[in-house]
C-alpha cells in the first residue's frame, strides 16, 4: 500500500497507520478511504493528495 502526501500541508497518509482520529483503521488503503475523508491537518480533500 502506498503512502500519499497532502500537497497543501505535506501531511503523509500512511495506510499502515490509518487515521485513528477520523475513525480510519490501520490497513486502510488510500483508495478505500470513505467519501468525505479529509486531511486531518488542513482539511484538504483527497484530490489534493499525491503518492508519496
Phi and psi restraints in degrees (range 20) as a CNS / XPLOR table:
assign (resid 1 and name C) (resid 2 and name N)
       (resid 2 and name CA) (resid 2 and name C) 1.0 -94.1 20.0 2
assign (resid 2 and name N) (resid 2 and name CA)
       (resid 2 and name C) (resid 3 and name N) 1.0 137.7 20.0 2
assign (resid 2 and name C) (resid 3 and name N)
       (resid 3 and name CA) (resid 3 and name C) 1.0 -74.6 20.0 2
assign (resid 3 and name N) (resid 3 and name CA)
       (resid 3 and name C) (resid 4 and name N) 1.0 151.3 20.0 2
assign (resid 3 and name C) (resid 4 and name N)
       (resid 4 and name CA) (resid 4 and name C) 1.0 -127.9 20.0 2
assign (resid 4 and name N) (resid 4 and name CA)
       (resid 4 and name C) (resid 5 and name N) 1.0 143.2 20.0 2
assign (resid 4 and name C) (resid 5 and name N)
       (resid 5 and name CA) (resid 5 and name C) 1.0 -112.1 20.0 2
assign (resid 5 and name N) (resid 5 and name CA)
       (resid 5 and name C) (resid 6 and name N) 1.0 134.3 20.0 2
assign (resid 5 and name C) (resid 6 and name N)
       (resid 6 and name CA) (resid 6 and name C) 1.0 -73.7 20.0 2
assign (resid 6 and name N) (resid 6 and name CA)
       (resid 6 and name C) (resid 7 and name N) 1.0 124.3 20.0 2
assign (resid 6 and name C) (resid 7 and name N)
       (resid 7 and name CA) (resid 7 and name C) 1.0 -74.5 20.0 2
assign (resid 7 and name N) (resid 7 and name CA)
       (resid 7 and name C) (resid 8 and name N) 1.0 -12.6 20.0 2
assign (resid 7 and name C) (resid 8 and name N)
       (resid 8 and name CA) (resid 8 and name C) 1.0 -87.2 20.0 2
assign (resid 8 and name N) (resid 8 and name CA)
       (resid 8 and name C) (resid 9 and name N) 1.0 -47.0 20.0 2
assign (resid 8 and name C) (resid 9 and name N)
       (resid 9 and name CA) (resid 9 and name C) 1.0 -122.9 20.0 2
assign (resid 9 and name N) (resid 9 and name CA)
       (resid 9 and name C) (resid 10 and name N) 1.0 0.4 20.0 2
assign (resid 9 and name C) (resid 10 and name N)
       (resid 10 and name CA) (resid 10 and name C) 1.0 73.0 20.0 2
assign (resid 10 and name N) (resid 10 and name CA)
       (resid 10 and name C) (resid 11 and name N) 1.0 12.1 20.0 2
assign (resid 10 and name C) (resid 11 and name N)
       (resid 11 and name CA) (resid 11 and name C) 1.0 -60.0 20.0 2
assign (resid 11 and name N) (resid 11 and name CA)
       (resid 11 and name C) (resid 12 and name N) 1.0 138.2 20.0 2
assign (resid 11 and name C) (resid 12 and name N)
       (resid 12 and name CA) (resid 12 and name C) 1.0 -106.4 20.0 2
assign (resid 12 and name N) (resid 12 and name CA)
       (resid 12 and name C) (resid 13 and name N) 1.0 120.0 20.0 2
assign (resid 12 and name C) (resid 13 and name N)
       (resid 13 and name CA) (resid 13 and name C) 1.0 -86.7 20.0 2
assign (resid 13 and name N) (resid 13 and name CA)
       (resid 13 and name C) (resid 14 and name N) 1.0 116.8 20.0 2
assign (resid 13 and name C) (resid 14 and name N)
       (resid 14 and name CA) (resid 14 and name C) 1.0 -108.2 20.0 2
assign (resid 14 and name N) (resid 14 and name CA)
       (resid 14 and name C) (resid 15 and name N) 1.0 113.0 20.0 2
assign (resid 14 and name C) (resid 15 and name N)
       (resid 15 and name CA) (resid 15 and name C) 1.0 -59.0 20.0 2
assign (resid 15 and name N) (resid 15 and name CA)
       (resid 15 and name C) (resid 16 and name N) 1.0 -27.4 20.0 2
assign (resid 15 and name C) (resid 16 and name N)
       (resid 16 and name CA) (resid 16 and name C) 1.0 -65.7 20.0 2
assign (resid 16 and name N) (resid 16 and name CA)
       (resid 16 and name C) (resid 17 and name N) 1.0 -27.3 20.0 2
assign (resid 16 and name C) (resid 17 and name N)
       (resid 17 and name CA) (resid 17 and name C) 1.0 -99.4 20.0 2
assign (resid 17 and name N) (resid 17 and name CA)
       (resid 17 and name C) (resid 18 and name N) 1.0 -26.9 20.0 2
assign (resid 17 and name C) (resid 18 and name N)
       (resid 18 and name CA) (resid 18 and name C) 1.0 67.9 20.0 2
assign (resid 18 and name N) (resid 18 and name CA)
       (resid 18 and name C) (resid 19 and name N) 1.0 -153.9 20.0 2
assign (resid 18 and name C) (resid 19 and name N)
       (resid 19 and name CA) (resid 19 and name C) 1.0 -141.2 20.0 2
assign (resid 19 and name N) (resid 19 and name CA)
       (resid 19 and name C) (resid 20 and name N) 1.0 77.0 20.0 2
assign (resid 19 and name C) (resid 20 and name N)
       (resid 20 and name CA) (resid 20 and name C) 1.0 -54.4 20.0 2
assign (resid 20 and name N) (resid 20 and name CA)
       (resid 20 and name C) (resid 21 and name N) 1.0 -33.2 20.0 2
assign (resid 20 and name C) (resid 21 and name N)
       (resid 21 and name CA) (resid 21 and name C) 1.0 -64.6 20.0 2
assign (resid 21 and name N) (resid 21 and name CA)
       (resid 21 and name C) (resid 22 and name N) 1.0 -21.9 20.0 2
assign (resid 21 and name C) (resid 22 and name N)
       (resid 22 and name CA) (resid 22 and name C) 1.0 -108.4 20.0 2
assign (resid 22 and name N) (resid 22 and name CA)
       (resid 22 and name C) (resid 23 and name N) 1.0 9.5 20.0 2
assign (resid 22 and name C) (resid 23 and name N)
       (resid 23 and name CA) (resid 23 and name C) 1.0 79.2 20.0 2
assign (resid 23 and name N) (resid 23 and name CA)
       (resid 23 and name C) (resid 24 and name N) 1.0 19.2 20.0 2
assign (resid 23 and name C) (resid 24 and name N)
       (resid 24 and name CA) (resid 24 and name C) 1.0 -96.7 20.0 2
assign (resid 24 and name N) (resid 24 and name CA)
       (resid 24 and name C) (resid 25 and name N) 1.0 117.0 20.0 2
assign (resid 24 and name C) (resid 25 and name N)
       (resid 25 and name CA) (resid 25 and name C) 1.0 -70.7 20.0 2
assign (resid 25 and name N) (resid 25 and name CA)
       (resid 25 and name C) (resid 26 and name N) 1.0 148.6 20.0 2
assign (resid 25 and name C) (resid 26 and name N)
       (resid 26 and name CA) (resid 26 and name C) 1.0 -55.8 20.0 2
assign (resid 26 and name N) (resid 26 and name CA)
       (resid 26 and name C) (resid 27 and name N) 1.0 143.1 20.0 2
assign (resid 26 and name C) (resid 27 and name N)
       (resid 27 and name CA) (resid 27 and name C) 1.0 93.5 20.0 2
assign (resid 27 and name N) (resid 27 and name CA)
       (resid 27 and name C) (resid 28 and name N) 1.0 1.3 20.0 2
assign (resid 27 and name C) (resid 28 and name N)
       (resid 28 and name CA) (resid 28 and name C) 1.0 -86.4 20.0 2
assign (resid 28 and name N) (resid 28 and name CA)
       (resid 28 and name C) (resid 29 and name N) 1.0 115.7 20.0 2
assign (resid 28 and name C) (resid 29 and name N)
       (resid 29 and name CA) (resid 29 and name C) 1.0 -65.5 20.0 2
assign (resid 29 and name N) (resid 29 and name CA)
       (resid 29 and name C) (resid 30 and name N) 1.0 151.3 20.0 2
assign (resid 29 and name C) (resid 30 and name N)
       (resid 30 and name CA) (resid 30 and name C) 1.0 -54.4 20.0 2
assign (resid 30 and name N) (resid 30 and name CA)
       (resid 30 and name C) (resid 31 and name N) 1.0 -41.1 20.0 2
assign (resid 30 and name C) (resid 31 and name N)
       (resid 31 and name CA) (resid 31 and name C) 1.0 -66.4 20.0 2
assign (resid 31 and name N) (resid 31 and name CA)
       (resid 31 and name C) (resid 32 and name N) 1.0 -18.1 20.0 2
assign (resid 31 and name C) (resid 32 and name N)
       (resid 32 and name CA) (resid 32 and name C) 1.0 -99.6 20.0 2
assign (resid 32 and name N) (resid 32 and name CA)
       (resid 32 and name C) (resid 33 and name N) 1.0 4.7 20.0 2
assign (resid 32 and name C) (resid 33 and name N)
       (resid 33 and name CA) (resid 33 and name C) 1.0 -63.5 20.0 2
assign (resid 33 and name N) (resid 33 and name CA)
       (resid 33 and name C) (resid 34 and name N) 1.0 144.2 20.0 2
assign (resid 33 and name C) (resid 34 and name N)
       (resid 34 and name CA) (resid 34 and name C) 1.0 -68.9 20.0 2
assign (resid 34 and name N) (resid 34 and name CA)
       (resid 34 and name C) (resid 35 and name N) 1.0 154.1 20.0 2
assign (resid 34 and name C) (resid 35 and name N)
       (resid 35 and name CA) (resid 35 and name C) 1.0 -56.9 20.0 2
assign (resid 35 and name N) (resid 35 and name CA)
       (resid 35 and name C) (resid 36 and name N) 1.0 137.9 20.0 2
assign (resid 35 and name C) (resid 36 and name N)
       (resid 36 and name CA) (resid 36 and name C) 1.0 93.9 20.0 2
assign (resid 36 and name N) (resid 36 and name CA)
       (resid 36 and name C) (resid 37 and name N) 1.0 -10.2 20.0 2
assign (resid 36 and name C) (resid 37 and name N)
       (resid 37 and name CA) (resid 37 and name C) 1.0 -64.6 20.0 2
assign (resid 37 and name N) (resid 37 and name CA)
       (resid 37 and name C) (resid 38 and name N) 1.0 142.2 20.0 2
assign (resid 37 and name C) (resid 38 and name N)
       (resid 38 and name CA) (resid 38 and name C) 1.0 -139.1 20.0 2
assign (resid 38 and name N) (resid 38 and name CA)
       (resid 38 and name C) (resid 39 and name N) 1.0 164.3 20.0 2
assign (resid 38 and name C) (resid 39 and name N)
       (resid 39 and name CA) (resid 39 and name C) 1.0 -56.1 20.0 2
assign (resid 39 and name N) (resid 39 and name CA)
       (resid 39 and name C) (resid 40 and name N) 1.0 126.8 20.0 2
assign (resid 39 and name C) (resid 40 and name N)
       (resid 40 and name CA) (resid 40 and name C) 1.0 -70.1 20.0 2
assign (resid 40 and name N) (resid 40 and name CA)
       (resid 40 and name C) (resid 41 and name N) 1.0 -13.7 20.0 2
assign (resid 40 and name C) (resid 41 and name N)
       (resid 41 and name CA) (resid 41 and name C) 1.0 -93.4 20.0 2
assign (resid 41 and name N) (resid 41 and name CA)
       (resid 41 and name C) (resid 42 and name N) 1.0 -44.9 20.0 2
assign (resid 41 and name C) (resid 42 and name N)
       (resid 42 and name CA) (resid 42 and name C) 1.0 -120.2 20.0 2
assign (resid 42 and name N) (resid 42 and name CA)
       (resid 42 and name C) (resid 43 and name N) 1.0 -8.9 20.0 2
assign (resid 42 and name C) (resid 43 and name N)
       (resid 43 and name CA) (resid 43 and name C) 1.0 85.3 20.0 2
assign (resid 43 and name N) (resid 43 and name CA)
       (resid 43 and name C) (resid 44 and name N) 1.0 7.5 20.0 2
assign (resid 43 and name C) (resid 44 and name N)
       (resid 44 and name CA) (resid 44 and name C) 1.0 -68.6 20.0 2
assign (resid 44 and name N) (resid 44 and name CA)
       (resid 44 and name C) (resid 45 and name N) 1.0 147.1 20.0 2
assign (resid 44 and name C) (resid 45 and name N)
       (resid 45 and name CA) (resid 45 and name C) 1.0 -83.1 20.0 2
assign (resid 45 and name N) (resid 45 and name CA)
       (resid 45 and name C) (resid 46 and name N) 1.0 175.2 20.0 2
assign (resid 45 and name C) (resid 46 and name N)
       (resid 46 and name CA) (resid 46 and name C) 1.0 -63.3 20.0 2
assign (resid 46 and name N) (resid 46 and name CA)
       (resid 46 and name C) (resid 47 and name N) 1.0 -19.6 20.0 2
assign (resid 46 and name C) (resid 47 and name N)
       (resid 47 and name CA) (resid 47 and name C) 1.0 -68.5 20.0 2
assign (resid 47 and name N) (resid 47 and name CA)
       (resid 47 and name C) (resid 48 and name N) 1.0 -13.3 20.0 2
assign (resid 47 and name C) (resid 48 and name N)
       (resid 48 and name CA) (resid 48 and name C) 1.0 -97.7 20.0 2
assign (resid 48 and name N) (resid 48 and name CA)
       (resid 48 and name C) (resid 49 and name N) 1.0 17.9 20.0 2
assign (resid 48 and name C) (resid 49 and name N)
       (resid 49 and name CA) (resid 49 and name C) 1.0 -112.9 20.0 2
assign (resid 49 and name N) (resid 49 and name CA)
       (resid 49 and name C) (resid 50 and name N) 1.0 150.2 20.0 2
assign (resid 49 and name C) (resid 50 and name N)
       (resid 50 and name CA) (resid 50 and name C) 1.0 -136.3 20.0 2
assign (resid 50 and name N) (resid 50 and name CA)
       (resid 50 and name C) (resid 51 and name N) 1.0 155.1 20.0 2
assign (resid 50 and name C) (resid 51 and name N)
       (resid 51 and name CA) (resid 51 and name C) 1.0 -56.0 20.0 2
assign (resid 51 and name N) (resid 51 and name CA)
       (resid 51 and name C) (resid 52 and name N) 1.0 136.9 20.0 2
